[in-house]
């Protein structure tokens, strides 16, 4: 098992982050603003996790103004998530924070080491496992997926179509590609979580192919 990494954990429903991507966030709850400040001052990575369920919910709906001073729903995170370093872009006059998270690692939670005011967890890097599929077959799968991406983007996003046509995209390493594709194409969060948890590149590619095929 790889060395232990300690990260601050930000559970966000319907949010799945992938290594090699950048995730913009708007942070307003007090505990999570404190968490971002802690990550920046301590050079700690921030982990973004899809959620399993709500653990506690305010009795009354909270307005955006009240949310600046009162925490909202608490969620149980998934055990596999991705993390990276925060870049603070802007703090508004009322204290809301706009950040980019440069996602670096896919992690698996080992244990919680802090619960309040925000959660800190020990993790290890979730590495890919060897596969029996040869490199050419994996690249063929990437090529097939790219053909679908070209069809979809040509119909819906000319700018994205031009990106996918570029040699640097077409020749991307299959492992990197299987994460990077989510920079531009989004699916249901549970599906993306399933992809994230796959530790064999070919299995991720198969799921992506299936997801795109069903969407055409």
Backbone bond lengths (Angstrom), bond angles and torsions (degrees), N, CA, C in turn:
res aa  C-N    CA-C-N  psi(-1)  N-CA   C-N-CA  omega(-1)  CA-C   N-CA-C  phi
1 X - - - 1.466 - - 1.530 108.97 -
2 X 1.329 116.18 143.75 1.455 120.65 -178.99 1.518 110.87 -71.42
3 X 1.335 116.05 169.44 1.452 121.19 -179.31 1.525 111.01 -62.88
4 X 1.327 115.16 155.48 1.455 120.80 -179.14 1.518 110.54 -78.50
5 X 1.320 116.04 137.93 1.458 123.41 177.34 1.528 107.82 -121.37
6 X 1.326 116.24 135.32 1.463 120.31 178.97 1.527 109.09 -105.03
7 X 1.336 115.44 128.47 1.463 120.46 -177.44 1.524 109.73 -135.96
8 X 1.322 115.86 157.22 1.462 121.64 169.03 1.519 107.43 -85.06
9 X 1.336 116.40 138.82 1.462 120.84 -171.95 1.534 110.65 -112.55
10 X 1.319 114.94 124.04 1.460 122.83 -178.70 1.533 107.98 -115.04
11 X 1.335 118.21 97.60 1.469 120.22 178.98 1.530 110.65 -80.41
12 X 1.327 116.18 123.90 1.467 121.65 -178.33 1.523 108.59 -131.30
13 X 1.316 118.85 116.17 1.461 120.39 179.51 1.530 111.62 -56.18
14 X 1.330 115.05 138.96 1.470 122.58 176.33 1.532 113.52 67.81
15 X 1.319 117.61 17.08 1.458 120.49 -178.48 1.524 109.95 -118.11
16 X 1.325 116.89 118.92 1.457 122.86 176.78 1.524 107.77 -126.08
17 X 1.313 116.55 124.68 1.463 121.83 -178.23 1.527 109.94 -108.06
18 X 1.335 115.44 147.42 1.459 121.49 -177.21 1.526 111.01 -124.06
19 X 1.342 117.31 142.70 1.466 120.28 177.00 1.526 111.11 -55.52
20 X 1.339 114.96 143.16 1.453 120.31 178.85 1.512 114.21 86.30
21 X 1.334 117.06 3.20 1.457 120.81 178.96 1.526 109.98 -115.67
22 X 1.314 116.06 166.92 1.462 122.22 176.50 1.516 108.61 -117.53
23 X 1.330 116.15 129.75 1.456 121.41 -175.75 1.526 109.81 -114.04
24 X 1.339 118.58 115.36 1.471 120.81 174.99 1.522 110.60 -81.90
25 X 1.322 116.70 137.78 1.463 120.92 -179.74 1.521 110.55 -134.15
26 X 1.329 114.52 146.36 1.463 123.19 172.51 1.521 106.11 -111.84
27 X 1.325 117.55 114.10 1.465 122.36 -171.77 1.524 108.98 -113.25
28 X 1.354 116.35 127.24 1.463 119.09 -176.19 1.525 113.72 -133.82
29 X 1.337 119.74 -27.58 1.467 119.35 -179.87 1.532 110.41 -65.22
30 X 1.339 118.00 143.50 1.467 120.51 -177.69 1.533 113.78 -55.18
31 X 1.342 117.82 -45.55 1.467 119.79 -176.46 1.519 111.60 -64.62
32 X 1.334 117.39 -33.91 1.460 119.40 -177.76 1.520 112.10 -82.76
33 X 1.342 116.68 -28.16 1.467 117.99 171.03 1.529 109.83 -66.21
34 X 1.334 116.55 -39.62 1.469 120.11 175.76 1.518 110.36 -62.92
35 X 1.312 116.58 -37.92 1.458 120.99 179.81 1.530 111.45 -64.93
36 X 1.332 116.66 -42.59 1.466 120.01 178.82 1.525 110.35 -63.99
37 X 1.330 116.77 -44.01 1.469 119.54 177.88 1.521 111.00 -60.17
38 X 1.342 116.88 -40.36 1.458 121.36 178.48 1.528 110.39 -63.79
39 X 1.305 117.14 -45.09 1.470 120.49 -178.89 1.528 110.99 -61.14
40 X 1.325 115.98 -42.54 1.462 119.44 -178.41 1.525 110.99 -69.53
41 X 1.321 117.44 -45.24 1.468 120.32 -176.84 1.525 112.22 -70.04
42 X 1.341 117.00 -32.68 1.460 120.95 -177.11 1.531 113.01 -100.54
43 X 1.325 116.69 3.24 1.465 121.85 -177.17 1.535 110.76 53.69
44 X 1.325 114.96 42.73 1.469 120.92 177.78 1.522 109.49 -98.09
45 X 1.305 116.99 141.31 1.445 120.38 177.74 1.528 110.99 -72.99
46 X 1.325 114.43 148.58 1.457 122.21 175.95 1.524 108.92 -104.64
47 X 1.330 116.32 126.41 1.459 121.28 177.77 1.521 109.56 -99.45
48 X 1.327 116.15 135.95 1.458 122.66 178.04 1.517 107.81 -110.79
49 X 1.334 116.92 124.67 1.463 120.47 -175.48 1.520 112.39 -129.20
50 X 1.321 115.50 136.08 1.465 121.79 164.78 1.537 107.07 -62.90
51 X 1.315 117.50 164.40 1.464 120.33 -173.00 1.521 111.99 -120.12
52 X 1.334 114.19 155.48 1.462 120.93 176.62 1.529 111.06 -90.72
53 X 1.334 115.84 -44.84 1.459 119.90 -177.15 1.518 109.69 -165.10
54 X 1.336 115.02 164.73 1.466 121.08 173.93 1.519 109.44 -82.37
55 X 1.325 116.38 134.33 1.466 121.16 178.38 1.519 111.92 -95.49
56 X 1.317 116.65 -34.59 1.471 120.95 177.39 1.517 108.36 -152.65
57 X 1.320 115.82 143.50 1.460 122.51 -177.54 1.522 109.21 -134.74
58 X 1.339 118.42 137.87 1.471 120.10 177.02 1.531 111.19 -56.03
59 X 1.305 116.38 145.01 1.467 120.69 -178.58 1.520 111.78 -65.72
60 X 1.321 116.04 -34.04 1.457 120.09 -179.83 1.530 109.07 -118.23
61 X 1.337 117.68 148.16 1.470 120.14 175.93 1.524 110.83 -56.87
62 X 1.328 115.39 141.33 1.462 120.76 -178.29 1.525 109.30 -106.07
63 X 1.313 116.81 129.47 1.459 121.36 177.59 1.522 109.33 -74.85
64 X 1.351 117.74 160.12 1.472 119.81 176.91 1.525 113.18 -55.69
65 X 1.325 116.69 -35.45 1.467 119.67 -179.76 1.534 111.16 -67.43
66 X 1.333 116.12 -43.35 1.468 120.27 179.62 1.523 110.49 -67.67
67 X 1.337 117.35 -33.61 1.467 121.22 -177.88 1.521 112.62 -62.50
68 X 1.327 117.15 -20.14 1.462 120.41 176.83 1.523 111.78 -69.91
69 X 1.331 116.70 -19.21 1.460 120.89 -175.56 1.521 112.99 -122.78
70 X 1.318 117.48 -2.87 1.460 120.78 -176.64 1.527 109.74 -141.54
71 X 1.320 116.15 131.60 1.461 120.10 178.98 1.525 110.99 -68.43
72 X 1.336 115.26 152.34 1.450 120.73 -177.12 1.533 110.36 -105.08
73 X 1.314 116.32 -140.40 1.459 120.57 -175.80 1.526 111.37 -66.43
74 X 1.333 116.07 140.99 1.464 122.64 174.05 1.530 108.31 -102.17
75 X 1.329 115.78 134.10 1.463 120.66 -174.62 1.524 111.71 -119.71
76 X 1.322 115.31 153.21 1.459 122.04 169.69 1.524 108.07 -88.62
77 X 1.322 116.54 125.59 1.461 120.83 -177.17 1.526 111.37 -82.00
78 X 1.318 115.55 163.47 1.457 120.79 168.17 1.530 108.42 -73.88
79 X 1.321 116.77 165.16 1.460 120.58 -177.78 1.525 112.93 -86.21
80 X 1.317 117.40 -18.42 1.469 122.11 178.33 1.524 107.76 -115.81
81 X 1.325 116.14 130.10 1.462 121.79 -177.45 1.522 108.10 -157.39
82 X 1.318 116.00 178.55 1.465 120.60 -179.62 1.519 110.15 -122.81
83 X 1.322 115.73 155.36 1.466 120.56 -174.53 1.519 110.88 -142.52
84 X 1.321 114.42 156.71 1.460 120.49 176.63 1.506 110.37 -165.48
85 X 1.302 116.48 -173.17 1.462 121.84 -176.94 1.524 110.87 -92.17
86 X 1.332 114.98 146.17 1.466 122.16 -177.88 1.523 110.73 -88.03
87 X 1.306 114.39 141.00 1.465 121.23 168.88 1.526 107.61 -120.52
88 X 1.315 116.19 115.76 1.460 120.86 -179.75 1.522 109.29 -78.41
89 X 1.324 116.36 120.88 1.455 121.74 -178.05 1.521 112.31 -96.44
90 X 1.347 115.78 -38.44 1.463 118.86 -174.49 1.518 110.18 -163.75
91 X 1.330 115.74 142.79 1.466 122.34 167.98 1.516 107.04 -119.07
92 X 1.332 116.65 124.02 1.455 120.36 -178.77 1.529 110.49 -77.99
93 X 1.310 115.64 169.26 1.470 120.45 -178.99 1.527 112.01 -59.60
94 X 1.333 117.10 -30.78 1.467 119.66 -179.40 1.533 112.71 -92.89
95 X 1.353 117.10 6.06 1.454 120.31 171.15 1.514 116.47 101.07
96 X 1.331 118.38 -5.29 1.462 120.09 178.07 1.528 109.96 -66.76
97 X 1.322 115.46 148.49 1.464 120.71 -175.26 1.527 110.11 -119.21
98 X 1.317 115.27 136.59 1.461 121.94 172.32 1.532 106.94 -112.31
99 X 1.327 116.08 123.85 1.463 120.66 -176.25 1.526 110.14 -134.32
100 X 1.311 115.15 158.95 1.456 123.33 165.57 1.516 107.72 -112.44
101 X 1.319 116.79 136.39 1.460 121.32 174.63 1.527 107.67 -110.95
102 X 1.320 115.98 115.15 1.462 121.85 179.06 1.529 107.83 -85.19
103 X 1.314 116.23 99.56 1.458 121.49 -171.80 1.526 110.66 -72.74
104 X 1.339 115.56 127.67 1.467 121.46 -176.02 1.524 111.94 -113.89
105 X 1.344 116.29 -51.43 1.465 120.67 -169.88 1.524 112.11 -118.77
106 X 1.325 114.72 148.33 1.459 121.66 164.76 1.524 106.79 -96.57
107 X 1.338 115.79 129.70 1.459 120.94 -171.69 1.525 111.23 -125.87
108 X 1.326 115.00 158.29 1.462 121.71 172.13 1.522 108.13 -123.15
109 X 1.322 115.95 129.69 1.469 121.22 -176.42 1.524 110.92 -69.89
110 X 1.331 116.31 134.90 1.456 122.61 176.58 1.527 111.03 -103.91
111 X 1.337 116.23 -51.36 1.458 119.59 179.60 1.525 110.03 -160.94
112 X 1.328 114.76 155.47 1.454 121.41 176.75 1.529 108.38 -88.10
113 X 1.319 117.28 130.66 1.466 120.91 -179.97 1.533 111.77 -112.06
114 X 1.336 116.76 -12.20 1.474 120.81 176.50 1.520 108.12 -152.42
115 X 1.333 116.15 135.08 1.468 121.16 -179.92 1.523 113.41 -104.29
116 X 1.339 117.15 -38.28 1.462 120.97 -176.19 1.533 109.64 -131.08
117 X 1.328 118.08 150.81 1.474 126.65 0.36 1.530 113.99 -74.11
118 X 1.324 116.27 -11.41 1.457 121.83 175.69 1.526 107.52 -144.81
119 X 1.308 116.21 163.64 1.460 120.06 -173.80 1.528 111.87 -86.51
120 X 1.327 115.40 134.56 1.462 122.99 171.71 1.524 106.80 -121.28
121 X 1.321 116.40 135.63 1.461 120.54 -174.53 1.517 111.24 -132.85
122 X 1.325 114.58 149.90 1.462 121.42 169.21 1.521 108.48 -88.12
123 X 1.324 116.13 137.73 1.464 121.36 -177.90 1.527 109.17 -140.45
124 X 1.329 114.29 169.47 1.460 119.02 165.53 1.514 108.41 -128.59
125 X 1.328 115.91 155.41 1.461 120.57 179.15 1.523 109.00 -68.22
126 X 1.319 115.85 128.91 1.465 121.01 178.91 1.522 107.98 -90.89
127 X 1.324 115.37 100.75 1.462 121.37 -175.53 1.520 110.64 -89.00
128 X 1.334 115.31 157.00 1.459 120.32 174.63 1.518 111.10 -72.48
129 X 1.315 115.36 149.31 1.456 122.62 177.99 1.527 110.05 -97.17
130 X 1.338 117.20 156.21 1.469 119.71 177.51 1.530 111.08 -60.44
131 X 1.306 115.42 152.41 1.450 121.28 179.12 1.526 109.79 -126.94
132 X 1.316 115.30 153.01 1.459 119.47 177.95 1.528 111.58 -83.63
133 X 1.318 117.37 -11.39 1.461 120.30 179.46 1.519 110.10 -74.56
134 X 1.331 117.76 135.30 1.460 119.03 -179.40 1.529 110.52 -79.72
135 X 1.329 114.79 165.44 1.463 121.19 -173.39 1.522 112.13 -61.44
136 X 1.309 117.09 -35.58 1.469 119.73 -178.69 1.529 110.71 -65.41
137 X 1.330 116.03 -42.95 1.464 119.26 -179.93 1.533 111.25 -64.61
138 X 1.329 116.35 -38.73 1.466 119.24 176.59 1.521 110.55 -62.84
139 X 1.338 116.13 -42.91 1.464 119.58 179.83 1.525 110.70 -65.45
140 X 1.317 117.13 -34.76 1.470 120.06 175.98 1.532 110.51 -62.86
141 X 1.321 116.71 -37.87 1.461 119.83 177.30 1.525 110.55 -64.78
142 X 1.329 116.44 -41.62 1.462 120.30 176.87 1.527 109.87 -60.90
143 X 1.321 117.13 -43.24 1.467 120.67 -179.60 1.530 110.85 -62.14
144 X 1.321 116.41 -41.29 1.472 120.01 178.88 1.528 111.03 -63.93
145 X 1.343 115.70 -42.16 1.467 119.41 178.06 1.524 110.45 -63.50
146 X 1.328 116.64 -41.07 1.462 119.98 -179.79 1.519 111.97 -62.85
147 X 1.313 116.80 -33.43 1.462 119.04 176.61 1.534 110.45 -63.33
148 X 1.323 116.10 -40.42 1.465 119.49 175.78 1.528 111.09 -65.44
149 X 1.335 116.27 -41.88 1.462 120.06 179.93 1.521 111.51 -62.41
150 X 1.331 116.61 -37.40 1.459 120.09 178.20 1.529 111.33 -65.04
151 X 1.315 115.71 -40.88 1.467 119.92 179.01 1.527 110.09 -63.41
152 X 1.329 115.94 -47.02 1.467 120.32 -177.54 1.526 111.16 -66.17
153 X 1.328 116.66 -47.41 1.463 119.96 -175.98 1.526 111.69 -69.64
154 X 1.310 117.91 -33.47 1.469 119.92 178.56 1.527 110.55 -63.03
155 X 1.325 116.65 -32.83 1.454 121.33 -179.58 1.524 112.46 -79.82
156 X 1.346 116.48 -31.64 1.459 119.00 -169.14 1.526 115.17 -119.79
157 X 1.346 118.70 -20.91 1.466 119.86 -175.27 1.524 110.83 -152.70
158 X 1.322 117.89 92.57 1.474 120.74 179.15 1.529 113.12 -57.00
159 X 1.332 117.69 -35.92 1.464 120.02 179.69 1.521 110.60 -65.01
160 X 1.326 117.24 -43.65 1.457 121.01 178.03 1.527 110.68 -66.45
161 X 1.301 117.03 -36.66 1.469 121.88 177.15 1.526 110.44 -56.28
162 X 1.334 116.89 -42.33 1.471 120.90 179.70 1.525 111.14 -67.08
163 X 1.336 117.79 -36.10 1.461 120.94 178.18 1.521 110.86 -64.38
164 X 1.323 116.31 -45.23 1.467 120.79 -176.32 1.520 111.57 -69.35
165 X 1.310 117.97 -24.76 1.468 121.58 178.35 1.520 112.37 -72.89
166 X 1.331 117.20 -20.31 1.466 120.23 -172.91 1.528 111.40 -68.23
167 X 1.349 117.68 143.95 1.472 121.41 -179.49 1.522 113.23 -57.01
168 X 1.342 117.68 -37.42 1.461 119.37 -177.73 1.527 111.55 -65.69
169 X 1.334 117.49 -26.48 1.466 120.21 174.64 1.521 110.21 -81.17
170 X 1.306 116.71 -46.02 1.462 121.60 -176.15 1.529 112.57 -63.73
171 X 1.328 116.48 -28.73 1.464 120.98 -176.27 1.526 112.81 -103.05
172 X 1.298 117.68 15.58 1.457 121.42 -178.10 1.531 111.11 -64.88
173 X 1.331 115.31 144.35 1.456 121.33 175.80 1.528 109.59 -57.09
174 X 1.355 118.75 136.23 1.464 120.83 -176.51 1.529 114.34 -55.08
175 X 1.337 117.83 -39.86 1.466 119.94 -179.79 1.527 110.84 -64.49
176 X 1.324 116.58 -46.55 1.463 120.66 177.90 1.529 110.52 -63.77
177 X 1.312 116.15 -42.25 1.464 121.47 -179.37 1.527 111.44 -59.65
178 X 1.323 116.73 -39.71 1.471 120.81 -175.14 1.518 112.51 -65.83
179 X 1.335 117.62 -16.72 1.466 121.95 173.03 1.532 111.27 -101.59
180 X 1.324 116.16 -42.27 1.459 121.48 -172.90 1.522 112.34 -64.03
181 X 1.311 117.16 -28.76 1.467 120.33 -179.15 1.528 111.40 -57.67
182 X 1.329 116.31 -25.76 1.468 119.71 -178.66 1.529 112.51 -80.02
183 X 1.328 117.07 -0.29 1.463 119.67 170.54 1.522 110.67 -68.22
184 X 1.338 116.14 -27.74 1.455 120.83 -172.60 1.520 114.09 -120.99
185 X 1.326 117.06 -23.49 1.463 120.31 -177.33 1.528 108.72 -120.69
186 X 1.326 115.27 125.58 1.450 120.94 -178.50 1.525 110.22 -112.96
187 X 1.326 114.64 144.80 1.455 122.38 178.96 1.527 107.85 -126.12
188 X 1.321 116.13 -178.36 1.460 120.21 172.50 1.535 109.20 -58.54
189 X 1.329 115.98 142.39 1.464 120.20 -173.86 1.527 112.47 -60.24
190 X 1.329 117.87 -39.80 1.462 119.89 -179.72 1.522 111.23 -63.31
191 X 1.326 116.25 -36.15 1.467 120.14 176.97 1.531 110.24 -67.11
192 X 1.320 117.07 -45.48 1.463 119.81 179.77 1.527 110.83 -63.43
193 X 1.332 116.83 -36.94 1.464 119.86 176.39 1.519 110.59 -62.06
194 X 1.324 116.89 -40.63 1.460 120.89 177.58 1.523 111.03 -61.24
195 X 1.332 116.64 -41.73 1.466 120.52 177.61 1.521 110.13 -63.81
196 X 1.335 116.74 -46.21 1.464 121.24 -177.88 1.520 111.86 -57.67
197 X 1.327 117.56 -36.49 1.459 121.33 -174.90 1.528 113.40 -79.51
198 X 1.330 117.62 -10.95 1.467 119.78 179.14 1.525 110.22 -72.46
199 X 1.324 116.79 128.92 1.476 120.50 -178.19 1.527 112.14 -105.27
200 X 1.327 117.12 12.28 1.460 122.27 172.63 1.526 107.15 -120.34
201 X 1.325 116.27 124.36 1.463 120.94 -174.44 1.524 111.25 -56.26
202 X 1.323 117.04 -45.19 1.466 120.60 -178.11 1.521 111.52 -59.46
203 X 1.321 117.14 -35.79 1.466 119.95 179.17 1.531 111.16 -67.45
204 X 1.335 116.83 -37.79 1.464 119.51 175.81 1.524 110.64 -64.21
205 X 1.318 116.04 -43.13 1.460 120.22 -179.45 1.526 111.24 -63.45
206 X 1.320 116.92 -40.26 1.470 120.29 178.53 1.521 110.91 -62.07
207 X 1.331 116.41 -43.00 1.464 119.69 179.27 1.530 111.04 -64.37
208 X 1.320 116.64 -42.39 1.469 120.04 179.61 1.524 110.30 -62.33
209 X 1.324 116.30 -43.25 1.462 121.07 177.68 1.528 110.45 -58.94
210 X 1.303 116.56 -46.07 1.464 121.11 -178.98 1.535 110.84 -63.53
211 X 1.335 115.64 -43.69 1.452 119.75 -179.46 1.516 112.59 -63.18
212 X 1.328 116.35 -42.32 1.455 120.29 179.00 1.525 111.61 -69.75
213 X 1.311 116.58 -39.84 1.468 121.11 -179.27 1.520 111.02 -61.51
214 X 1.329 116.27 -38.99 1.455 120.16 179.99 1.518 112.04 -72.00
215 X 1.345 115.34 -22.05 1.460 118.91 -178.43 1.514 114.47 -86.69
216 X 1.327 117.00 -9.98 1.485 120.10 -178.92 1.528 109.81 -86.60
